[in-house]
Amino acid sequence: MAVGADVGASLAAKFAALFPHLDERQRRLAMGAEARVLGHGGVAVVARAAGVSRVTVSAGVAELEESGTNRGRLCGLVLPVGVGEAGVPASVVVGEGVVEDAGADLQ
């Protein structure tokens, strides 16, 4: 699908309005989603519209594809560094307590 110049301008306006409210990861995911919708050539169009490298947009696409696996996340919580890695029990720190083996069934 050929992407018209008006799509790039529309994306640039959307990103300019949205990006100040997002963190770095959220921006990558938004760009990755737009690139996937555009299909072939979408990464280049989105990168140009957002003023970022194609590598950054491609990383967003990869994160979207990986997000369905719950890798590194459990119930929307970010796991502490090292938790869930080989030899370390999967657990989630919740407030003051720790729930042991909370993600064991996800592995």
C-alpha positions, 0 to 999 in steps of 0.5 A, a space after each residue: 500500500 502506497 502511503 501518501 504525503 498527507 498521511 505523514 503530515 497527519 501523523 506528524 500532527 498527531 505525534 506533536 499533540 500526543 508525545 508530550 503526554 507519553 513516556 519513551 516506551 509509550 511513544 515507541 508503542 504508539 509509533 509501532 502501532 501506526 507503522 503496523 497499520 500502514 503496512 509495508 513502508 510504514 516504519 519509514 513514514 512513521 520515523 520521518 513524521 515523528 523525527 526519530 530513527 527507523 530503528 526506534 519505530 522498529 523497536 516499537 513494532 517488536 515491543 507490540 508483538 512481544 507484549 502479548 507474551 506478558 514477558 516482564 509484566 504481570 497484571 500490569 506491574 513491572 517486575 523488579 530487576 532480576 525477578 523471573 530470570 533463570 534461577 530467581 523465583 518469579 515474584 511480584 513486590 506489592 507494597 510491603 509484601 511479596 507474593 511468591 511464584 505469582 508468575 510461575 504459571 506464565 513461564 
